[in-house]
Structure formats: C-alpha cells, structure tokens
Amino acid sequence: MSAAGADHEGIDPELAAAVDSAFEEADPQVREELAQADAAQAAQEAAGQAPGEDQGADQEAAEPDPLAQAQAQAAQAGEDLARARADLYNLQQEYQGFVRRSREAAAGHRADGAAGVVEALIPILDEIELARQHGDLTGTFATTAGKLETLLEEKFSLERFGQVGEAFDPTLHEALMASESDEVEEPTISLVLQPGYRLGERVVRAARVQVANPA
C-alpha cells in the first residue's frame, strides 16, 4: 500500500482508489515529501507527542521570562538611582564648599578694608594720643577726637594696646629701646612710645616701646 493509502482505512473504496491513483500519478519528488511527512507524523504519534509540539516548546524556550526581565530592570533602576544620588551628593558638597569659600573671601575683604581704613588713620590717632599726653586735647578738638575714637571702636572693633608694666611680647610689641633694671624679672615695657592697634586678633600696628630687661 502506498503512503497515501495507509491513511484511507474506513474510507469509501472508490474514493480511496481515486486518491491512490492520484498519488501514483504525482511527481516522484512530491510523493517522497508526502511520505517523509507521513513518517514524521507517525514517529511523533508513536512517541506520544502531538504534531507541532516541539516547535511550541522551542518557542516557549526562546521567549524571555517576564519575571527575570522585571528583576533585571529593577536592578538597573537601582544602580541608576545610586549613581544619581552620588552625583547629587557631590554637587551639594561642591556648592557648600563654594559658599564657604565665598563667605571666607568676603570676610577677608571686609577685614582688609577695615585694616586699610585704620592704617590710614593711625597718624591722626598718634597725634590725638600725643596731644592727650601733653594736656593739649581740649575743646572742640577733644570732642572730635573722642567721636573718631568711639566710631573706630564700635564700627571697626579697633583696640588700642600697650601699657607700661606689661610683659614684652614680640608678636605685639616692637622694642625701639632697651635698658636693664633690678626691678623686673622678665623683659617688661618701661615706656610706650606709640600705642599699638589691632582689629580682633589682627595686629594693625605693633606697640612701639622701650623694654626693661632683668639686670
């Protein structure tokens, strides 16, 4: 029986004969392909597998797992978020550093400006102090001098320093003269020639003094 006739059991004999006749008259290559298809189908049925089941299994294996895809996307999103947070942190640190440097620079400029004003007025302050020591600071001159000194103290935090009897400090005092004395146990200021001035911790001018050293 031909490959085509094997499938005609239970069919009208005349119809089966017509099918077999057509199969016999078909092109040999066509008959070969039909025979191979019948053989493959028979092998699948013998193995208990429906035709096309292998192809479906391959397609299922080729399709990506939605859960795995979601997990991969979540992991990538986590990495992107971590990088974004790191970039934001670095940007905030840079901005805070810029603000700090700007404030420090502004404070430095203000201090330099105040020091410049005081340095320009030091000769006038020396004249005022000299007049005070000689008793010439009177009348309108005394009033004006007092206002100037008060303004510098309140607005610029100017402080005058250097007193007789203070221990000599080379960071604050400039020794113009020196002598020896049995009355001191350490270098001590014995005469203030010109007072010193400072703005906070910044010395604008050291006090110019005479120093008495232990004999």
Contacts in CASP RR format, 6 or more apart in sequence:
PFRMAT RR
TARGET T0000
AUTHOR 0000-0000-0000
METHOD contacts of the structure
MODEL  1
MSAAGADHEGIDPELAAAVDSAFEEADPQVREELAQADAAQAAQEAAGQA
PGEDQGADQEAAEPDPLAQAQAQAAQAGEDLARARADLYNLQQEYQGFVR
RSREAAAGHRADGAAGVVEALIPILDEIELARQHGDLTGTFATTAGKLET
LLEEKFSLERFGQVGEAFDPTLHEALMASESDEVEEPTISLVLQPGYRLG
ERVVRAARVQVANPA
2 20 0 8 1.000
2 23 0 8 1.000
2 24 0 8 1.000
2 31 0 8 1.000
3 23 0 8 1.000
3 31 0 8 1.000
3 34 0 8 1.000
3 35 0 8 1.000
3 38 0 8 1.000
3 39 0 8 1.000
4 19 0 8 1.000
4 20 0 8 1.000
4 23 0 8 1.000
4 34 0 8 1.000
5 16 0 8 1.000
5 19 0 8 1.000
5 20 0 8 1.000
5 23 0 8 1.000
6 38 0 8 1.000
7 38 0 8 1.000
8 15 0 8 1.000
8 16 0 8 1.000
8 19 0 8 1.000
8 20 0 8 1.000
11 19 0 8 1.000
23 31 0 8 1.000
23 34 0 8 1.000
26 34 0 8 1.000
41 51 0 8 1.000
44 50 0 8 1.000
44 51 0 8 1.000
44 52 0 8 1.000
44 53 0 8 1.000
45 51 0 8 1.000
111 199 0 8 1.000
111 202 0 8 1.000
114 156 0 8 1.000
114 199 0 8 1.000
115 199 0 8 1.000
115 202 0 8 1.000
115 204 0 8 1.000
117 156 0 8 1.000
118 152 0 8 1.000
118 156 0 8 1.000
118 158 0 8 1.000
118 197 0 8 1.000
118 199 0 8 1.000
118 204 0 8 1.000
119 204 0 8 1.000
119 205 0 8 1.000
121 148 0 8 1.000
121 152 0 8 1.000
122 197 0 8 1.000
122 204 0 8 1.000
122 205 0 8 1.000
124 148 0 8 1.000
125 148 0 8 1.000
125 149 0 8 1.000
125 152 0 8 1.000
125 160 0 8 1.000
125 197 0 8 1.000
126 194 0 8 1.000
128 137 0 8 1.000
128 145 0 8 1.000
128 146 0 8 1.000
128 148 0 8 1.000
128 149 0 8 1.000
129 194 0 8 1.000
129 195 0 8 1.000
131 137 0 8 1.000
131 141 0 8 1.000
131 145 0 8 1.000
132 145 0 8 1.000
137 145 0 8 1.000
152 158 0 8 1.000
153 159 0 8 1.000
156 199 0 8 1.000
157 199 0 8 1.000
157 200 0 8 1.000
158 197 0 8 1.000
158 198 0 8 1.000
158 199 0 8 1.000
158 204 0 8 1.000
159 197 0 8 1.000
159 198 0 8 1.000
159 199 0 8 1.000
159 200 0 8 1.000
160 195 0 8 1.000
160 196 0 8 1.000
160 197 0 8 1.000
161 172 0 8 1.000
161 195 0 8 1.000
161 196 0 8 1.000
161 197 0 8 1.000
161 198 0 8 1.000
161 207 0 8 1.000
162 172 0 8 1.000
162 173 0 8 1.000
162 189 0 8 1.000
162 192 0 8 1.000
162 195 0 8 1.000
162 196 0 8 1.000
162 207 0 8 1.000
162 209 0 8 1.000
163 189 0 8 1.000
163 192 0 8 1.000
164 189 0 8 1.000
164 190 0 8 1.000
164 191 0 8 1.000
164 192 0 8 1.000
165 188 0 8 1.000
165 189 0 8 1.000
165 190 0 8 1.000
166 173 0 8 1.000
166 188 0 8 1.000
166 189 0 8 1.000
167 186 0 8 1.000
167 187 0 8 1.000
167 188 0 8 1.000
167 189 0 8 1.000
168 175 0 8 1.000
168 186 0 8 1.000
168 187 0 8 1.000
168 188 0 8 1.000
168 189 0 8 1.000
168 209 0 8 1.000
168 211 0 8 1.000
171 203 0 8 1.000
171 206 0 8 1.000
172 196 0 8 1.000
172 198 0 8 1.000
172 203 0 8 1.000
172 206 0 8 1.000
172 207 0 8 1.000
173 189 0 8 1.000
173 206 0 8 1.000
173 207 0 8 1.000
173 208 0 8 1.000
173 209 0 8 1.000
173 211 0 8 1.000
174 206 0 8 1.000
174 207 0 8 1.000
174 208 0 8 1.000
174 209 0 8 1.000
175 209 0 8 1.000
175 210 0 8 1.000
175 211 0 8 1.000
176 193 0 8 1.000
176 208 0 8 1.000
176 209 0 8 1.000
176 210 0 8 1.000
177 191 0 8 1.000
177 193 0 8 1.000
177 210 0 8 1.000
177 211 0 8 1.000
178 210 0 8 1.000
178 211 0 8 1.000
178 212 0 8 1.000
178 213 0 8 1.000
179 190 0 8 1.000
179 210 0 8 1.000
179 211 0 8 1.000
179 212 0 8 1.000
179 213 0 8 1.000
180 212 0 8 1.000
180 213 0 8 1.000
180 214 0 8 1.000
180 215 0 8 1.000
181 188 0 8 1.000
181 190 0 8 1.000
181 212 0 8 1.000
181 213 0 8 1.000
181 214 0 8 1.000
181 215 0 8 1.000
182 214 0 8 1.000
182 215 0 8 1.000
183 212 0 8 1.000
184 212 0 8 1.000
184 213 0 8 1.000
184 214 0 8 1.000
185 214 0 8 1.000
186 214 0 8 1.000
187 211 0 8 1.000
187 212 0 8 1.000
187 213 0 8 1.000
187 214 0 8 1.000
188 211 0 8 1.000
188 212 0 8 1.000
189 207 0 8 1.000
189 209 0 8 1.000
189 210 0 8 1.000
189 211 0 8 1.000
189 212 0 8 1.000
190 209 0 8 1.000
190 210 0 8 1.000
190 211 0 8 1.000
190 212 0 8 1.000
191 209 0 8 1.000
191 210 0 8 1.000
192 207 0 8 1.000
192 208 0 8 1.000
192 209 0 8 1.000
193 208 0 8 1.000
193 209 0 8 1.000
193 210 0 8 1.000
194 205 0 8 1.000
194 207 0 8 1.000
194 208 0 8 1.000
195 207 0 8 1.000
196 203 0 8 1.000
196 204 0 8 1.000
196 205 0 8 1.000
196 206 0 8 1.000
196 207 0 8 1.000
196 208 0 8 1.000
197 203 0 8 1.000
197 204 0 8 1.000
197 205 0 8 1.000
198 204 0 8 1.000
END
